[in-house]
Amino acid sequence: MVAVLDYGIGNLRSAQKALERVGADARLTADPKEIAAADGVVLPGVGAFGKCMDALRETGLDHIAIEAAAENRPFLGICVGMQLLYEGSEEDPDAVGLGILPGIVRRLPDGVKRPQMQWNTLDIQGDPPLFAGIERPIWVYFVHSYAVEVGDNVVATCEYGGPVAAAVVQGDLWATQFHPEKSSEAGLAILENFVGSLT
């Protein structure tokens, strides 16, 4: 069972439906007991960093997300859900992130259109399980004006005024800046790899 954290932001159900399409028992939930019993946890997010972080805290799901990641249960952050895993964001300097991963989310570089709202290809480093068995090049769909700094855990970038962090992997914690649920067959294959990691 996969718990999709329901903190009232954006179209969380689209992530749930995409996970169901690849065979997961995906449940949109804010129930701590149900989340604690889940084999994997998904944190989607759209909109502004600060508003998402506020909503996560108001529902009490911030601590639950931190606990799930600390327990090394398979965890997937999507779009702003990826950004929330970090310490903070230039978008909302007063908002404190979950701090599960070190670093700050930065605005996309000058000279490019913000947001990046388009399909783009991934430059993948190594052979991360997130992209196992997926034919290259991998095209995925982005909608964002901010991205995490390119660091040690970044396993994929895209080119947008320079390399932009597109995916991170740290053990059982995976996260994507792009939307796999909106990325056609490649996106579903990525979600299928996540669901496959639960066994």
N, C-alpha and C positions, 0 to 999 in steps of 0.2 A: 504494500500500500504506500502511496506517495501523498504526503500532506502538502497542499498548496496553501501557503499562509494567506489567510483572508483578513486583510487589514483595511479594506474598504477603499483602496486606491485603484483607479483605472479598470481596465478589462481583464481582471484576474482569471475570469472563466475561460478566456481563449487559451491560456497555458494549460488549464485543466483539461480542456477538450482535446488539445493536441497530444497530451500525455495519454489520454484514453485511447486515442487513435493508434498509438504504438503498443497498446496492450496493458497499460498500467491501471490499477485501481486507484485513480487520482481523486482526491477529495479536497474541495475548497473548504477550509476549516480554520476556526480560531480557537478550537477546543484544546486546551493544554494536554488533556489525557489522550486525545486522538493523535495529536502531533507526537507525543512521547512514544506512542505505540507504532508510529509510521516507520517503514523501512528506509524512506528517503524523504527529504524536505526540499521544497522549491520556494524561492523568494522572488516573485516577479516584481516589476515596478515600472511605472511610467509617470512622467511629469517632473516636478521639481524635487530636488534632493531633500530640502528642508521639510516640505509638506509630507513627503513619504516617510521621513524619519519621525516626524511628529505623530503621524497616524500609527506607525509601528509601535511607538512608545505608549500611545493612548490605549491601544488594545492589549498592551503587555506582551506583545509578541517579540519585542526586541530581546528580552532575556531568553525567551524560548529559542529564538534563532541562534543566539550565542551558544546556548547549551547544546543544541543539536550539532553545531559545527565542532564544538569541543569534544563531543562524544565520537567524533570521526564517523558519523553516519553520512552516507552519500547526501550531498547538499548541492543544489544548483541555484545560483543567482542569475537573474535575467534582466538586462538593460539597467534601469536605475536600481534594481535589486542587486546587481553586481556592484554598483557604486556604493551602496549602503554598507557593504562589507568592509569598507575602508574607514579611515579615521575622520575624514571630513571632505568637504568639497568647496571649491572656489565659488560655486553657484550660491551657496548659503554658508558664509564663513562662520556664523554663530551656531550652526547645527553640528552636533557631534555624531559621527557615524558609529557603527557597531564596533569598529576597531578589531575585527577578526583578522583582517589583513593590514599590514603597515602601508602607509602612503596616503596621498591626497589626490582627489579627483580634480583635474585641471580643465580649463576651457580649451576647446579645439583651437588650433593655431590661427593666427591672423592670416588673411589672404584666402581663406576658404569660406564657402557658404555655411552658415550655421542656422539651423541644424544640418548635419549630414542626414539627408533623408533619401536614401537610395540603396540599390543593390551594390555590393562591392565584393571583391575577392579577398580571400584570406591568405596571408603568408604564414605558414605553419612551421614552428620550430620543433624539431624532433618528431616523435610519433606519439603524441598524447592520446590517451584512450577516448577522449571526447570525440575525436575525428576518425577513429578506427574504422577501416573498411569503406570509407566514403571516397568516391572518385574525385580526383583533383582536376581542374581547380574547383574550389568550393565557393559558390556564390551565396551570400546571405544578406538579409535586409536590416539596415541600420536606420534608426531615428534617434539622434542625440546631438547635443551641443557640447557635452563634457565627456571626458574619458579618464580612466585611471592612468597614472604614470607608467611608462613601460619599465618594468622591473623584472626581478628574478623569476617570478611565478607566471609571467606572461608567456603563453604557448602559441599565440596567434596574434598577428597585427593586420591592419589594412592600411593601404596608402591613401592618405587624405591630408595633403599639405605636409607630408612626412609620415613616419610610422605611428599609427594610433593603436593602442591596446584594444584587442577585440575579444580575447579570451584568456582566462587564467586557470591554472590547475595547481592546487596544493593538497596533495594526498587525495582524500575523498571529497574535497571541496572543489567544485567546478563553477565557473561563472562566465557568462557571455555578455558583451556589450550589445551585440546584435540580438534580434528576436528570432530564436529558432522556430517558434510557433507561427511565424509569418514568412519563413524561409523555404517554403515548398518542400520538395523531397529531401534535400540536404538537411534542412532544419529538423524534419521528422527523424532522419537517421541519427542526428545528434541526440535528440531526445530518446531515441531507442537505445543508444549507447549508454545514456544515463540510467534508463530503466534496467538495462542489462547488468549494470554495476551493482544493483541491489541484491543480486543473488550470490 
